[in-house]
Amino acid sequence: MADTDLNASDYTAGEKARLTLLIARMAKRGIADDGTGNVDQSDLQRRFDRIQNQARKRKQQGRKK
């Protein structure tokens, strides 16, 4: 599993920017929660996971950015 651990250097500049925006949107939705925990962030989490998977595949293939 250590092979697929990702560092900041494993992401492209565009991926870092997209991840930053997704994290900000998740935080905004979290703040908008009324305390019930019923805020759905699954769409943002799927996007986040997709970007991570792309970077992980690229790292496993040994390709550079």
Secondary structure as UniProt FT lines:
FT   HELIX           2..4
FT   HELIX           8..10
FT   HELIX           13..32
FT   HELIX           42..61
//
